Amino acid sequence: MKSKSSNDSRITMEVRGNVFLIGINRPDKLNAFDIGMLHGLSGAYTELENTADLRCGVLFGYGNDFTAGLDLANVMPVFQKDRSIVPEGGIDPWGVFGPMVSKPVVCAVHGRCLTLGIELMLASDIRIASRDATFAQIEIKRGIFPFGGATIRMPFIAGWGNAMRYLLTGDTFDAEEALRIGIVQEVVEPGRQLDRAIEIAEVIAAQAPLGVRATIESSRTAMSAGPDEAIKALLPKIMELMKIGDAQEGVQSFIERRTAKFKGK
């Protein structure tokens, strides 16, 4: 277990083996994001992307809530001037204002999860919610609309009607409804969400890293460019992966009936 420093102490980073824990730590303000925290979260995701030994991220919040979303009083004046939500060269945790992380992220949610928090979830790959979690995309009630990816991803994930039901009303919904419409994959007892997210992340981190990233890349291509474009890339990518050591290790471990030890090359 190893902690890493962040440009903003309200974004924590901790290494556990090949898993990278990223914490949102401003509980006195319901973990609402100001500009410093947005930059700090981008820095954490950039660390995940650029560190070879880190194979899977886990995003979670401290205190009673995951996040109340944006600290609008702080962020909006800055955003209106230069839109510097993501530092130059940084990874965008929302995948809207800059490049997305190419490694998987498991998101653990509890308490209130509002606006940009839902969009963080939707940009993650697997979402775990505590039974006490509540959700609301309330931008429509503030005279704006979701601009962190909800209008793009929620219709794909939840279906058009389910997405519009909450995007257009700003109504609150609970963890069971989030599970029903597919924006979370599991609902657990309060206090269990982070442990469960880490369990899943550790399973992912034990798989072949290049295979994991290729899976994410193929799936994202299908969503963004359509199935035909994803299909075109399947054969070239699998032929590329079959030539590397991890593929050979996978076959050998099967023959020897043992757990594979993947190295990411």
C-alpha positions, 0 to 999 in steps of 0.5 A: 500500500503506497500513497502518492502526492497530488497537486490538490490534497483534496484528491487522494491517490493510493497504490495497492499492488496494481490497483490505483485508488483515487479519492475525492476528499472535500466532505465539508463541501459534499465533495463538490469540485472546484477548479483545483479539484478538477485539475487534481482529478485529471492529474490522478487519471494521468498518473493512472494512464502513464504508470505501467504497473497500474492496471485498474483505477478505483474512484470513490468519495470520502465522507457521507457523499460521493459528490454534489457535482460542481462548485458552480460559484467557483467553476463557472466564471473560470469556465466561461473564460478559458474552459480549463477543466483539464490541464494541457496534456492531461487525461480527462476523467469525463472524456469530454474535454480531453482524452480518456484514460485507456485503462479500466476504472471502477467507481464506488458511489454512496450518499448523494451523487449529483450532476458531474458525479453521475457523469464521472460514473458514466465515464467509468467502466463498472459502477458499484453503489451503496443502497443509500445512494441517491442520484440527480442530474439537476442542471436543467433546474439551474438554467443549463444542461449536463455538459460532462457527457450525460447527454451522450452516454446516458441514452446509450447506457440507460435507453432513451426514455430512461435517460430523458426521464431524469435528464429533462426533469432533474428528479432524484432516483435511488440505487435500485432505480440506477440498477434497473436502468443500468447506470450501476452494475451492483448495489451493496450495503452502505460501507461495502461499496469501496471494498466491492469496487476494489475486489472487482478492480483486483480481478481486472488487474490480474488479467492481461493488461493489453487485452483489457485495454484492447477490450475497452478500445474495441467497445468504445469504438463500437459506441462512438464510430459504430459496429462496422468500424469496431469490426474492422479493427478486430482481426488486426488487433487480435493478430497483434496481441497473439504475438506478444508474451502475455498471449503465450503465457495465457496459453501456457498457463492453460496447458499447465493448469495454473494461474497466468502471470501477465506482464503487460508485454 
